[in-house]
Amino acid sequence: MMSRISITRRALYLGILCALLAACASPAGLRGQVIIAWHSLSGAKEQALLNLVDEWNSANPDGITVVPERHPESQIHQNVLEGIRQKALPTLMLVSPMQAAIYQQNGALTPLDTYINDPSLAVGWGQGDRADLYPFVLSAGRASSGQIVGIPFGGIARVMLYNRDWLRTLNFDGAPANWEQLSGACGAATDRARGTLCLGIDANSVAFEQWLYANGGRVTTNDLSVLQLSTPAAMQAMNRLAELVRTSQAYRVTTRQQSRDDFATARVLLMTDWSNNLADDAAAIKQHAEFGWGVSLLPGDAQNGATNFSAPLWVVTRTALQPHPNRDKAAWLFIRWLTDPAQTARWAAQTGELPARLSAASLLTATQSLSANQLAVLKTIAPQARPEPLVSGLNCLHNAMAGGVRQILDGQPVTSTLLLIQASGQPQLTQDCSSQ
């Protein structure tokens, strides 16, 4: 079911189309086309998207009109699969990486490389654009074929929050810079008599990925064909995490609120969270303890440290409700426009998500006051954000990683646990795990 606001706008946009058609001698004289765009955004994110669509349609570049349609998150996947069967899909969709991988396997998506590499700066991304785009933009939607079938819209990165004032009393000037310093800081901060600890760990796939990336590992090989959950990097990551729990420096948490409240009341030295939650974290700290704090990555491998990134992808379908010879290009031009500096900065300002471009930081500071922590996310963390692999079995892999973390923190051997989830997860890479 489409939202009421989407239905109203669709009627308005179709009215614009009818007026354009009436102004032409025949439908063949229509310069542009209508792009139907399915999404499942709601609340502030849906409103931010609709504001951008209104701006695009008001300018109506090249006569292209975008009509957004909201489908509930619980239904959009089944609606798309039915659309594939009926050969009746919208031109444009905003979907999860796992969903995009499933649609790619079904031959339903159009590769975007031709448009991305178009030599015209009005169409393709030239050297200046590529230098300005965060690395995740060109990697998030890369399929096993090597082709790009999706472009991320906004997104969030996993960060580590640290109590700067507390660390100074431990003779640290900022966040621990390496694993040795992290171990030292955690040991010094842990005091059972005072009830202080180093870090709360939620045993889920997010934690597995964050520690894996920080230790230079990956979830899959570059071609997405082989899992990398039992590599030396993965074993090192889980051994380091298990050691913090074994020595009672880290403890298990079950909710983000628990982790936030423990950090905000200065009972815990470090905390991990998603980048779009920093405003909430800041409010909690101000309410409870009012201490100086900062954000960084986990210490990481000196050469390959990275962190999690999560975002839906804009994809262009191979079959459309209203086919047109140039409709793929029209859809791409809208995607490209959304990722231009001004538009991506407005999206970030209205949603708290990451923009697509490095230059958005200066645009954001021109319109609002960004904290030092927000700037750190844009300048030092976002460039290291690593997207989820574009595989259809992603939900199954998440379940396997979460189970592995729980077993390891419960005391199971790291090596055998990782070998087991590697063996069980490998066949699931290309399965449809959307129901998991």
CORUR-V912956 format. One line per field, one symbol per residue. psi: psi as a letter, one per 30 degrees, with the letter a starting at -180 (. if undefined). burial: 1 if it has 16 or more other ideal C-beta (glycine too) atoms within 10 Angstrom, else 0. A space follows every 10 residues. Layout:
BEGIN
psi->???
burial->???
END
This chain:
BEGIN
psi->kkleeeeeee eeeeeeeeee efflelfffk ealkjkjklg llbeeeeeee eeeeeefeeh kggkkkjkkk kkeffeeeee eeeeefhill ekkjlleeee eeeefggfkk kgeeeegkfk ffeljaeeee ffkkefeffe gklfffljgl kkjblllklk kkjeeeeefg hkialkflee eeeeeeeefj jeefhklekk kjiafeeeee eeefggllel leggfklhfg leeeeeeeee eeeeeeggel lklfleeeee eeefghfkel kklkffgeee eeeeeeeefi lkllkallel keegkalkkk klkklklfkl eikkegeeee eeeeeeeegl eeefeeeeef fglklfkeff eeeefffljk leeeeeeeef eefgkklkki kfgeeeeeee eeeeeeeeff gkkeeeeeee feefeeffeg ljgff.
burial->0010010011 0010001001 0000000001 0111111111 1000110111 0110011000 0001111111 1000011011 1011000011 1111111111 1111100111 1100110100 0011100010 0111111111 1111001111 1111111111 1110011001 0100110010 1110110111 0000011111 1111111111 1111111111 0001001011 1011111111 1101100011 1010010011 1111011111 1111111100 1101100010 0011111111 1000111111 1111111011 1000001111 1111111110 1011111111 1111111111 1011000000 0011011100 1101111111 1111111111 1111101110 0001001101 1101110111 111100
END
